[in-house]
Amino acid sequence: MGAHYYGADSEDGDRIDDPSEDALFMMISDLNDSDNTFVAVQPDGDDPPWFASVTVRDDGGYEIVRRDNVRGEHDVTTETSVDDIARDLTIWMACRDLPERPTRQVTEL
């Protein structure tokens, strides 16, 4: 069974379905500059509406790319704190549109 919402894949073949903040922290911490240089997170499917990636930079730290085609967002930043990256990505992904996620309905009182 695949991811319910999204999956995280690293260059070395590791995959975590619906990763938690802690799981992202571990995957990013495992990155290196030789054979495991990136982690990509996106919904499963042929044409995902959004993705995020974390890549090891040659000069140290990480480059974070967030793209959401539905909202027209494209953001590229750099960061050195794995904890901050994992937290920020978790928050960002929680705001993404996912067809499987039920929408919240507001009722009037």
N, C-alpha and C positions, 0 to 999 in steps of 0.2 A: 504494500500500500504506500502511495506517495505522500507528499506533504499535504496537509489540509489547507494551509494558507500559502506557504512559501518554503523554499529550501535554500540552504547555504552550502556551497561547494568550494573546495579549495583546489589549488593547482595539483596537489599531490593525491587527489582522488577522494579525500574525506568528504562526506556528505552528512548533513544533519537536517532532518525535516523539522520545520517550525522551530527554529533554534531560539532558545531563551537568551537573555542578556549574558548569562554566565557561559553558555555554549559559544556565543559569538566571541566573548572574551578569550576563551580557550583556543578557538580557531585562529584568531588574530595573533595571539601570543605565540602560536606555533609557526608563524610565517618566518621566512628567512630570505636571504638575497641570492640563493642558488637554485633550489629546486621546488620551493613552495612560496612563491612570491605574491600570491593574491588569494582573496576570498571574494566570491560573488554571491549575492543574495537576490533572489527573484522568485516570482510565482512560477509554478510548473506550467508548461504549455509551450506552444509553438511561437507565439508572439506576445510575450509578457508586456503588460502595460507600464511596468516600472522595474528598475533594478538599482542595486547599490553594490559598489565594490570597494575593497580596501587592498591597496598595493604597497609593497615595501618600496621605499624611495632609496636611490643610490646613496644619497647624502644623509641617510638616517630618517627615522620617522616613517610616516605613512601618508599616502594620498588617498582621499576618500572621494568617490564619485557617486552622486545620487542623481538619478534621472527618472522623471515621471512624465511619460508622454501624454497622459490624460490631462494633467494639470499644467503642462508646458514648463515643467521645472527641470533645470539642469544646473547642478552645483558641484564644484570641485574645490576641495579644501585640503589642507595638510594638518597633521596632528601628531603628537608624540605619545600621548597617553592612551594606552589600549583600553583602560577603563572608561575614559571619556568617549572613545569611538564606539565601544559596545553599547553604552547607555544612549548616546545620540542616535545610533542606527535603530535601536529598539524603539525609541520614541517615534522616529521618522516612519518606520515601517508600520507602526500601529495606526498611523493616519492614512495609509494607502487604501485605495479602493480594491476590494476583493470580492469577486462575484459570489463566492461561497459564503461570505459572512453576511448574516442577516442584518438588515438595516434597522436602526432604532426609530421607532415611531413616537412622536410627541402627541400626547392627548391633552385636550383642553380641560381645565377644571370647571 
